[in-house]
């Protein structure tokens, strides 16, 4: 691993630790990297128990692109996709070649279906989410023009148009809107996510634990609903 890569990982780690320690006051930072999603017992990329960056030392990075796409099947819930993509970015940060390979495969999958006239909302969302997480993980580093040319939030909006009502994707779109500077749109998406979240669901739990990233603070789904409703009125 190059010296530059080690420095980038170290900087990301320092920022994430700081955000974890001072979460009540923190609203900015690598939102898509530092805050794991609760996916229950769902299968994702191999992970250890050491926190947000707990990659497995024995994981073969050469398998990352193939493994990631295999996990992102049509039946995989959006929350699981978001966590899988978060892990993929953290793994890929160790090797630029691997990061570029994952991006290329995801872009090819999304665009291929579009050229065939059968755009896949999930594949489009995956591409947008991966790109914005990639940008955060590689902040301050040179990234390819292909990656810079993708606006993750715009991809999420396109995905939602294809998917229709999908509260989990609305949650993902809210985070993407926030990190791309579309705060007003983030509020709209979070309202839809909260409205569609069932009490006791994984979505409800993740909305609460990640609420501060969307400039809302709540300890329960009921509190979050009240705050979102109050802000709208």
Secondary structure, DSSP 8 states (H G I E B T S, - for coil): --HHHHHHHHHHHHHHHHHHHTGGG---S-HHHHS----TT---S---SSSTT---TT--GGGHHHHHHHHS-TTS-HHHHHHHHHHHHHHHTT-HHHHHHHHHHHHHHHHHHHHTT---HHHHHHHHHHHHHHHHHTTTS---HHHHT--HHHHHHHHHHHH-S-HHHHHHHHHHHHHTT-HHHHHHHHHHHHHH--TTSHHHHHHHHTGGGGT---SSHHHHHHHHHHHH-
